[in-house]
Amino acid sequence: MHTLLEDKYINFFTDYGFKRLFGEERNKDLLIDFLNNLLDKKETIVTLNFKNTEKTTSTKLDRKAIFDLYCENDKGEKFIIELQKAKQNYFKDRSLFYSTFPIQEQAKRGDWNFELKAVYTIGILDFCFDDSDKNKTVVSEVKLFDSHTKKVFYDKLTFIYLQMPNFTKKENELETYLDKWLFAIKNLHTLNDKPRVLNGIFEKFFEEAKISNYSQKEIHNYENSLKYYRDLKNSFDTVLHEGLMAGRIEGRIEGRIEAEEKLKPIIEEQNQAIIESAKLMKKAGISTENIQKATNLLKEDIEKL
């Protein structure tokens, strides 16, 4: 594992790295460029305003949602950007719950026709969903759709998940601008220099990520964030390893039980054949001792035949 002094650039997946590169006013152009390419220019963002990341419901339950980043573009469309470092139970449920806040806050008093601005929930994940491992999906875009017509039913609510471990392209394999962003995000802290193929906006991205440009206080804050990230990853990896080991043991036990179940009728048939043979030998006047040697049956069991 790298130590901080060995790294030239910060780790994007730390809270500090994510907020530094995408969550600061001076680096807003980085986030805008990333989002425009993630959305494939479908909804070009010209300006972006950071909003309060803490939201509270208006119910007695007083449920809170604290977003990593919450933004609004020049069209009034809302963007929730979440960095998720490890698997979490009900993560998809949480994404859906979070999306309700920017929907509810659009409600207007008095007469209102219920027209809503689009809401995008974007998750940059340092893990993969269990049901996507086989397909190695990197970008998942989820919308409400009609299960019969297979067409989008409502296009103003979009969930985009980036399963970063599934992105395995090398520098010479980058085809699209989004590929470049995903490569930069995933590999930032492992690089010794900015790759030549990453130019334009990436010049600023790498300059902002360079640890040598930071003050002692900034380095201290990053160190704490990096320690938390590594502790979290180590804990998760330990649980995963223990789970795999338990799964292997369980699999062996289940396999043995299954094999025994399949062998049961064969074993019973063989035992019955041995008993029938012992009966025939007993009728023929063969001694109990010799029958016992030939069949391995107990003396008392032979005497009961």
ZIKANOR-V836328 format. One record per pair of residues at least 24 apart in sequence whose ideal C-beta (glycine too) atoms are under 6 Angstrom apart, sorted by the first residue. I is the first residue (numbers start at 1). J is the second residue. D is the distance in whole Angstrom. If there is no record, write none. Layout:
BEGIN
i=I j=J d=D
i=I j=J d=D
END
This chain:
BEGIN
i=4 j=223 d=6
i=7 j=189 d=5
i=8 j=192 d=6
i=9 j=188 d=5
i=9 j=189 d=6
i=9 j=209 d=4
i=10 j=209 d=5
i=10 j=222 d=6
i=11 j=189 d=4
i=12 j=185 d=5
i=12 j=188 d=5
i=13 j=85 d=6
i=13 j=126 d=5
i=14 j=225 d=4
i=14 j=226 d=5
i=14 j=229 d=5
i=15 j=225 d=5
i=16 j=221 d=6
i=16 j=222 d=5
i=16 j=225 d=4
i=18 j=83 d=5
i=21 j=208 d=6
i=23 j=69 d=5
i=27 j=208 d=6
i=30 j=205 d=6
i=33 j=201 d=5
i=34 j=181 d=5
i=37 j=177 d=5
i=37 j=178 d=5
i=37 j=181 d=6
i=45 j=73 d=5
i=46 j=74 d=5
i=47 j=74 d=4
i=48 j=73 d=5
i=55 j=101 d=4
i=65 j=98 d=5
i=65 j=101 d=5
i=76 j=117 d=4
i=77 j=117 d=5
i=77 j=118 d=4
i=78 j=102 d=4
i=78 j=119 d=5
i=79 j=120 d=5
i=80 j=121 d=5
i=81 j=122 d=5
i=82 j=123 d=5
i=83 j=124 d=5
i=84 j=123 d=6
i=84 j=125 d=5
i=85 j=126 d=5
i=85 j=232 d=6
i=86 j=232 d=6
i=86 j=236 d=4
i=87 j=127 d=5
i=95 j=121 d=5
i=95 j=159 d=6
i=116 j=156 d=6
i=118 j=156 d=4
i=119 j=157 d=6
i=120 j=158 d=5
i=121 j=159 d=5
i=122 j=160 d=5
i=123 j=161 d=5
i=124 j=162 d=5
i=125 j=161 d=6
i=125 j=163 d=5
i=126 j=164 d=6
i=128 j=163 d=4
i=128 j=165 d=5
i=128 j=166 d=6
i=136 j=166 d=5
i=138 j=163 d=6
i=138 j=166 d=5
i=138 j=167 d=5
i=171 j=195 d=5
i=278 j=302 d=6
i=278 j=305 d=6
i=279 j=305 d=5
END
